[in-house]
Amino acid sequence: MPFGNTHNNYKLKFSAEDEYPDLSKHNNHMAKALTLDIYKKLRDKQTPSGFTLDDVIQTGVDNPGHPFIMTVGCVAGDEETYEVFKDLLDPVIQDRHGGYKPTDKHKTDLNFENLKGGDDLDPKYVLSSRVRTGRSIIGYTLPPHCSRGERRAIEKMSIEALSSLDGEFKGKYYPLKDMSDKEQQQLIDDHFLFDKPVSPLLLASGMGRDWPDARGIWHNDNKTFLVWVNEEDHLRVIAMEKGGNMKEVFRRFCVGLQKIEAVFKKHNHGFMWNEHLGYVLTCPSNLGTGLRGGVHVKLPNLSKHAKFEEVLNRLRLQKRGTGGVDTAAEGGVFDISNADRLGFSEVEQVQMVVDGVKLMIEMEKKLEKGGSIDDMVPAQK
Amino acid sequence: MASTFTRVLSRKKTVGILSLVGAGSLMTGYLINKDKVHASAQSSRRRYPASAEYPDLRKHNNCMASHLTPAIYAELIDKATPNGFTLDQCIQTGVDNPGHPFIKTVGMVAGDEESYQVFAELFNPVIKERHNGYDPQIMRHPTDLDASKIRSGVFDERYVLSSRVRTGRSIRGLALPPACTRAERREVERVVADALSGLKEDLLGRYYSLTEMTEKEQQQLIDDHFLFDKPVSPLLTCSGMARDWPDARGIWHNNEKTFLVWVNEEDHTRVISMEKGGNMKRVFERFCKGLKEVERLIKEKGWEFMWNERLGYVLTCPSNLGTGLRAGVHISLPRLSKDPRFPKILDNLRLQKRGTGGVDTAAVGSTFDISNLDRLGKSEVELVQTVIDGVNYLVECEKRLEKGQDIKIPPPLSQIK
């Protein structure tokens, strides 16, 4: 909830001890990293746009978390958040991203030609392939903090950039605000429509404000390239298709992203990026590539095998239900995607998905025939 | 602590610059001061003219949307209360919740006592609409907690199952739930729990903090229907009042379970007096006694309630200004409730019906929650008397219908003015 600029100064008249949140029942990355000393050090700071420490942590204070699932518990309100509040965010990032240090550098590689294979995933097992990421526009505050004017400017810029695309990327923008019932139903049927977030993890950060003002969905005529505007990030970019041709999906993803970025750069509004954190997004969990590349794949036998989790871990992959994060698998069909975001490039992450899924399908086939997969379990990547 | 003042963060210089670079263009919101600054009130946030920030209220049906013109928005947008609460924060809940075609919600909240003054240009017409023409600029609100003035007030228990009176109180000098910091909220808890621990005799009781209560205590409070939960209504959560839940929230009640105080829910305090049966007079007597005692106890420690002669008791939602009082009964009216004249009768008696689960619930069978419609412009004694007279009339109607006699719609009670 973005308070006025002077609210934080008013708060300083109370002691840090009196203001410090009660995190005794909390289990999220923010609660693990925040100490009274860090709170004292950072509480009088603000980013140039006025985002404060309490703004960063509010969602983590309001959502204690789950004994099994470790949520992040903090968000950025602008690009500078990651710098001004690094004393809190560096340990959060390190914990969340497998030991990524404040001095580490992140590699960006959107050269789809560097991907080996990926066009031969068995369609009897792989039902669909998808790659998504997010992008933030330099100079604009992020969804937890932006004003209506800013959000509308982001939408306007995005529409201009997207409507300049042609060829396979030619498409149309559907603003959430003025959508007709017919358009809405079509988008639902295509599984494209995103709804006002209901998760308290998101709402508590303030990113649901003014819904549905300046939110919308753009997709190309082929329905294989999709952009969400002003949901959890400025832009979420998604390439997808039925079947197992991840190579083609990744190609479209990279080409589309680069075309969009070129248009934004032309207007002096590039994407937020730096060599330490890669692409800067609202949630620290999406730093780096912000990329989740995955497939819906049938693994009824492998998923029941005792070593399934171990295999996934070693391949640096994660499983989700086919409804996305926090859903259950149905009928042995899983959403399998890369676990990493920061510290590996886009090509590296998609390569892990391609290689890993290929291997798991081999394992599935072996199990179907009643064989053992013990000698197929890979080494830790 | 009683002084109120407005600190206007004027951006006159900035507005001048914006008009030079073409304030109508959305893409060129002017960036002031790109340098990183610490602990400064200056912001380098991209600034847009008020017209670019004005919310889209075309699909909205709430009091705020009815009265927030672009001109008022532009006038108030750069202002802030002394603790930094802004217009956008006041109206956020109304922007996020367009409302319902049939139910007109208020759509705005106060973050502190000064909100009502700093943003008076918007609050006043909203108050006027919500409270039947009450004009805070020229009228005065009467406060009267002398329960001895009540006439009658003991109902036939064949019809009236329970009686209840509730209100809210805010502690002057501490910000309200949408705006308060954690320290302020904890201070509210400390001040109120401290005062309540000084109550004696039939009011002697205990405080249960939401963070520290045991499973057993929690279950008992649920069984007694005393426990309040983290709000789920977006009307409330969008205003920011659920932040840091359940820190500094709690419930106090007397041993007899007839006097109950909620701490830091939608207001600093909600005070409830209730009993099974129809003795509204006694419920109101306890209500007044308890309120006055708590006020005396906080005054001993140098605190006081937010109150002024224009708005009466100051609470978070403008709908609760004045008395903040809802006095009501759970009443069984099987015949009257089916009579087509029922709504008109209630209306003329200045009463409203709700389901027995409270606001926004449906009635079970033919048992209703009947309470006063008004909050501001009439005193506590006047409103409770209105409820008592009204309920007496309803019971009379029900009895007449039982005997096959006809009933009459009563003449409308005078509204304010």
Chai-1 contact restraints between the chains, C-beta under 6 A:
chainA,res_idxA,chainB,res_idxB,connection_type,confidence,min_distance_angstrom,max_distance_angstrom,comment,restraint_id
A,M1,B,G240,contact,1.0,0.0,6.0,A-B,restraint_1
A,G4,B,A80,contact,1.0,0.0,6.0,A-B,restraint_2
A,G4,B,G84,contact,1.0,0.0,6.0,A-B,restraint_3
A,G4,B,T86,contact,1.0,0.0,6.0,A-B,restraint_4
A,N5,B,A41,contact,1.0,0.0,6.0,A-B,restraint_5
A,N5,B,S43,contact,1.0,0.0,6.0,A-B,restraint_6
A,T6,B,A41,contact,1.0,0.0,6.0,A-B,restraint_7
A,T6,B,A80,contact,1.0,0.0,6.0,A-B,restraint_8
A,T6,B,G84,contact,1.0,0.0,6.0,A-B,restraint_9
A,H7,B,G84,contact,1.0,0.0,6.0,A-B,restraint_10
A,Y10,B,N83,contact,1.0,0.0,6.0,A-B,restraint_11
A,Y10,B,G84,contact,1.0,0.0,6.0,A-B,restraint_12
A,K11,B,T181,contact,1.0,0.0,6.0,A-B,restraint_13
A,F14,B,A183,contact,1.0,0.0,6.0,A-B,restraint_14
A,D18,B,A183,contact,1.0,0.0,6.0,A-B,restraint_15
A,E19,B,R182,contact,1.0,0.0,6.0,A-B,restraint_16
A,E19,B,A183,contact,1.0,0.0,6.0,A-B,restraint_17
A,D22,B,D247,contact,1.0,0.0,6.0,A-B,restraint_18
A,D44,B,A39,contact,1.0,0.0,6.0,A-B,restraint_19
A,K45,B,H38,contact,1.0,0.0,6.0,A-B,restraint_20
A,P48,B,K36,contact,1.0,0.0,6.0,A-B,restraint_21
A,P48,B,S44,contact,1.0,0.0,6.0,A-B,restraint_22
A,S49,B,S44,contact,1.0,0.0,6.0,A-B,restraint_23
A,S49,B,R45,contact,1.0,0.0,6.0,A-B,restraint_24
A,G50,B,S43,contact,1.0,0.0,6.0,A-B,restraint_25
A,G50,B,R45,contact,1.0,0.0,6.0,A-B,restraint_26
A,V61,B,D244,contact,1.0,0.0,6.0,A-B,restraint_27
A,S147,B,E53,contact,1.0,0.0,6.0,A-B,restraint_28
A,R148,B,E53,contact,1.0,0.0,6.0,A-B,restraint_29
A,G149,B,Y48,contact,1.0,0.0,6.0,A-B,restraint_30
A,G149,B,A52,contact,1.0,0.0,6.0,A-B,restraint_31
A,G149,B,E53,contact,1.0,0.0,6.0,A-B,restraint_32
A,E150,B,R46,contact,1.0,0.0,6.0,A-B,restraint_33
A,A153,B,L26,contact,1.0,0.0,6.0,A-B,restraint_34
A,A153,B,M27,contact,1.0,0.0,6.0,A-B,restraint_35
A,K156,B,L26,contact,1.0,0.0,6.0,A-B,restraint_36
A,D210,B,V95,contact,1.0,0.0,6.0,A-B,restraint_37
A,D213,B,D56,contact,1.0,0.0,6.0,A-B,restraint_38
